[in-house]
Amino acid sequence: MAKVLVVDDVADNVALLTYELADHGYHVVSAFNGRQALELARSARPDVILLDVMMPGMDGYEVCRRLKEDPELRSIPVIIISAREQEDDVVRGLDVGAHDYVTKPFRMPVVLARVRSATRAKASHDLIVEMNARLAEHATIDGLTGLKNRAYFREELHNQCRVASRSESPLSLILLDVDWFKQYNDSYGHPAGDDVLCVVGSLFRDAAPAPVFAARYGGEEFSLLLPDTPSSQAFRVAEEVRVKIADQKWPLRAITVSLGVSTSSPGPINPQRLVEEADQALYFSKQKGRNVSYHYRDLETELSQNPHLKANFPQQTSRLYQY
């Protein structure tokens, strides 16, 4: 049932419009001045507003102007009803954003027809907004796992780095890679591999405390952003994920994962550096034999204590990052 807000300082006009609109299946709310109209528009969120022009205090033109300046209300069609029928008055009403203009004394069939037209326009607008929102959401969703995708991760990484830099709070990142995944696909087929990715993604997402930002980073690799999370806590999350996946009852053969963790230092955070550090820790986990979690902080310690390891450790572990 469409909702119509009737705004008029004359009670008889409000009563007549309310009766006729309700008789034709509309839910009607009413206001008797401009301030009430704005308040009801925000609280009741009508589909159409029938708005008188000549009211004490704030006239209908000003009410319409304020409605159209409000991002949350501007999509509501406004039909101005006025005894003023001069061309300048009609133009002024349309210029402040009115959808339509009806002159008094109004004929009810005309008012009802224009309300129907405005209701259809509002429904079409709402449908377009909903479809655009769905498209935007789908553009950030990985179709296989239902997690966010790499495009979302890139954007959220920048957002969280800015927030953490301003607040000087720790931001941690976990990268996860499924061990020997290519061999698994080759042995059991891609549908079986897809099942593994879905389960791993779900376990990865659910293991971390809120708020978290889990994404399928690419292939068999996943990422998890942990705002306001120090290194020790982030490493515990990584270990809990690793153990939970290793303990999962897999139907074909055991599945394990390797994880790399990085945590920002106080001050401005470089998103690219945060990813590179997590990826280097992930690379080291695989060098350690897989089914291992490693934090970049511990890798730094090992590299500083082992010159030979440092000399042979790649600065770019798997790919160039552009963040």
C-alpha positions in Angstrom: 0.0 0.0 0.0 1.5 3.3 -1.1 1.8 6.0 1.5 0.8 9.6 0.8 1.7 12.6 3.0 -1.0 15.4 2.7 0.2 18.8 3.8 -2.3 21.7 4.1 -3.1 24.2 6.8 -6.8 24.0 5.9 -8.3 21.1 7.9 -11.2 20.6 5.4 -8.8 20.1 2.5 -6.8 17.6 4.5 -10.0 15.7 5.4 -11.2 15.6 1.8 -7.9 14.4 0.4 -7.5 11.9 3.2 -11.0 10.4 2.6 -10.6 10.1 -1.2 -7.0 8.7 -1.1 -7.9 6.2 1.6 -11.0 5.2 -0.4 -8.6 4.4 -3.3 -6.3 2.2 -1.2 -3.6 4.7 -0.1 -2.3 5.0 3.4 -2.5 8.6 4.3 -0.6 10.7 6.9 -1.2 14.4 7.3 0.6 17.6 8.4 -0.7 21.1 8.8 2.4 23.2 8.4 5.9 23.0 6.8 7.8 22.0 9.9 5.4 19.1 10.5 5.7 18.1 6.9 9.5 17.8 7.1 9.4 15.8 10.3 6.8 13.4 8.9 8.7 13.0 5.7 11.7 11.8 7.7 9.8 9.5 10.0 7.0 8.2 7.8 8.9 8.1 4.5 5.9 8.5 2.2 5.8 7.5 -1.4 4.2 10.8 -2.5 3.7 14.2 -0.9 0.7 16.4 -1.7 1.9 19.8 -0.7 0.0 23.1 -0.3 1.8 26.3 -1.2 0.1 28.9 0.9 0.9 28.0 4.6 1.9 30.2 7.5 5.5 30.3 8.4 7.2 28.0 5.9 5.5 27.9 2.5 5.3 24.9 0.2 8.1 26.1 -2.0 10.5 26.2 0.9 9.3 22.8 2.1 9.9 21.4 -1.3 13.3 23.0 -1.6 14.4 21.5 1.7 13.0 18.1 0.8 15.1 18.1 -2.4 18.2 19.1 -0.5 18.0 16.1 1.8 19.7 13.1 0.2 17.4 10.7 2.1 14.2 12.5 1.1 14.9 14.0 -2.4 13.5 10.9 -4.2 10.0 11.4 -2.8 7.8 12.9 -5.6 6.1 16.2 -4.5 2.9 17.3 -6.0 2.2 20.9 -5.3 -1.4 22.0 -4.8 -2.1 25.7 -5.0 -4.7 28.3 -5.9 -1.9 30.1 -7.7 -2.2 29.2 -11.4 0.0 31.8 -13.0 2.7 30.5 -15.2 5.4 32.0 -12.9 4.0 30.1 -9.9 3.9 26.8 -11.8 7.5 27.3 -13.0 8.7 28.2 -9.5 7.2 25.0 -8.1 8.8 22.8 -10.7 12.1 24.7 -10.4 12.3 23.9 -6.6 11.9 20.2 -7.5 8.2 19.4 -7.6 7.2 16.4 -9.6 3.8 17.9 -10.6 1.5 20.8 -10.0 -2.2 20.9 -9.4 -4.3 24.0 -9.1 -7.2 24.7 -6.8 -10.0 24.2 -6.8 -8.7 20.7 -7.7 -10.7 18.0 -9.4 -10.3 14.7 -7.5 -9.9 12.4 -10.6 -7.0 14.6 -11.7 -5.4 14.5 -8.3 -5.8 10.7 -8.1 -4.3 10.3 -11.6 -1.3 12.4 -10.7 -0.8 10.5 -7.4 -0.8 7.3 -9.3 1.7 8.7 -11.8 4.0 9.9 -8.9 3.6 6.5 -7.1 4.7 4.7 -10.2 7.7 7.1 -10.6 8.7 6.5 -7.0 8.4 2.7 -7.4 10.5 2.8 -10.5 13.2 4.9 -8.8 13.3 2.5 -5.8 13.6 -0.5 -8.0 16.5 1.1 -9.9 18.2 2.0 -6.6 17.8 -1.6 -5.3 19.1 -3.1 -8.5 22.1 -0.8 -8.5 22.8 -1.7 -4.9 22.6 -5.4 -5.8 24.9 -4.9 -8.8 27.4 -3.0 -6.6 27.3 -5.8 -4.0 27.7 -8.5 -6.6 30.7 -6.6 -8.0 32.5 -7.1 -4.7 31.4 -10.7 -4.0 33.4 -13.8 -5.0 30.9 -16.0 -6.9 32.3 -19.3 -5.6 32.8 -18.7 -1.9 30.4 -15.9 -1.2 33.2 -13.9 0.5 34.3 -10.5 -0.6 36.6 -10.4 -3.6 40.0 -8.9 -4.3 38.5 -5.6 -5.6 36.7 -5.2 -2.3 39.8 -6.2 -0.3 41.9 -3.5 -2.1 39.4 -0.8 -1.3 38.9 -1.9 2.3 42.6 -2.2 2.9 43.0 1.5 2.0 40.1 2.5 4.2 41.3 0.6 7.2 44.9 1.8 6.7 43.6 5.4 6.8 41.5 4.7 9.9 44.3 3.0 11.8 46.8 5.7 10.8 44.6 8.4 12.2 43.8 6.5 15.4 47.3 5.0 15.7 45.7 1.7 16.4 47.2 -1.6 15.1 45.9 -3.1 11.9 46.7 -6.7 11.2 46.4 -8.7 8.0 46.4 -12.5 7.6 47.0 -14.2 4.2 46.1 -17.8 3.9 47.1 -20.3 1.1 45.7 -23.8 0.8 48.6 -26.3 0.7 49.2 -28.4 -2.4 45.9 -27.2 -3.9 47.0 -27.7 -7.5 47.8 -31.4 -6.8 44.4 -31.7 -5.1 42.6 -30.3 -8.1 44.6 -32.6 -10.5 43.8 -35.6 -8.4 40.1 -35.1 -7.6 38.9 -32.5 -10.1 37.9 -28.9 -9.9 34.4 -29.4 -8.4 36.1 -31.1 -5.4 38.6 -28.3 -5.3 35.8 -25.7 -5.3 34.2 -27.5 -2.3 37.5 -27.2 -0.4 37.7 -23.4 -1.2 34.2 -22.9 0.0 34.8 -24.7 3.3 38.2 -23.0 3.9 36.7 -19.6 3.2 33.8 -20.2 5.6 36.2 -21.4 8.4 38.5 -18.5 7.8 35.8 -15.9 8.0 34.1 -17.4 11.1 37.3 -17.9 13.1 38.0 -14.2 13.7 36.2 -11.8 16.1 34.1 -9.0 14.6 34.7 -6.7 12.9 36.6 -8.6 10.3 37.0 -8.2 6.5 37.5 -11.6 4.9 38.0 -11.9 1.1 39.1 -14.5 -1.4 42.3 -12.9 -2.5 42.8 -15.0 -5.6 42.9 -18.7 -6.5 43.4 -20.7 -3.3 44.5 -17.6 -1.3 42.4 -15.7 1.2 42.9 -12.5 3.1 41.6 -11.3 6.4 41.8 -7.7 7.8 41.7 -7.3 11.5 41.2 -3.7 12.7 42.5 -2.7 16.1 44.2 -6.0 16.5 47.8 -6.4 17.9 50.2 -8.8 16.5 49.8 -11.4 19.3 46.1 -11.6 18.9 46.3 -11.7 15.1 48.7 -14.6 15.3 46.4 -16.5 17.7 43.6 -16.1 15.1 45.8 -17.4 12.4 46.7 -20.4 14.5 43.1 -21.1 15.4 42.2 -21.1 11.7 45.2 -23.4 10.8 44.3 -25.9 13.5 40.5 -25.9 12.7 41.1 -26.5 9.0 43.6 -29.3 9.7 41.1 -30.9 12.1 38.2 -30.7 9.7 36.8 -34.0 8.5 37.6 -33.8 4.8 36.0 -36.4 2.6 38.9 -37.2 0.2 42.1 -36.4 2.0 43.4 -34.0 4.7 43.6 -30.4 3.8 46.1 -28.0 5.5 46.8 -24.3 5.0 49.8 -22.0 5.5 49.3 -18.5 6.9 51.3 -15.3 7.0 50.5 -12.4 9.4 51.6 -8.8 9.4 50.7 -6.0 11.8 51.2 -2.3 11.3 53.5 -0.1 13.4 52.2 3.2 14.9 52.0 6.1 12.5 51.1 6.2 8.8 50.5 2.8 7.3 51.6 1.8 3.8 49.0 -0.7 2.4 51.4 -2.2 0.0 54.0 -2.8 2.6 51.4 -4.4 4.9 50.5 -6.9 2.2 54.1 -7.6 1.2 55.0 -8.4 4.8 52.1 -10.8 5.2 53.0 -12.4 1.9 56.7 -12.8 2.9 55.6 -14.4 6.2 53.3 -16.7 4.2 56.2 -17.6 1.9 58.3 -18.5 4.9 55.5 -20.7 6.3 55.6 -22.7 3.2 59.4 -22.9 3.3 59.0 -24.2 6.8 57.1 -27.2 5.5 53.5 -25.9 5.2 50.7 -26.2 7.7 52.4 -23.4 9.6 51.5 -19.9 10.7 54.2 -17.2 10.7 54.2 -13.6 11.7 56.4 -11.1 9.8 57.7 -9.8 13.2 59.2 -13.3 13.9 60.5 -13.5 10.3 62.3 -10.2 10.8 64.0 -11.6 13.9 65.1 -14.7 12.1 66.5 -12.7 9.2 68.4 -10.4 11.5 70.0 -13.4 13.3 70.7 -15.4 10.1 72.7 -13.4 7.5 72.7 -16.4 5.1 68.9 -16.6 5.3 68.5 -12.9 4.8 70.8 -12.9 1.8 68.8 -15.6 0.1 65.4 -14.5 1.1 63.4 -12.9 -1.8 62.3 -9.4 -1.3 59.3 -10.0 -3.6 58.0 -13.3 -2.6 55.4 -14.1 -5.3 54.2 -11.0 -7.2 54.3 -7.3 -7.5 51.7 -5.5 -5.4 50.1 -2.3 -6.6 48.2 -0.8 -3.6 
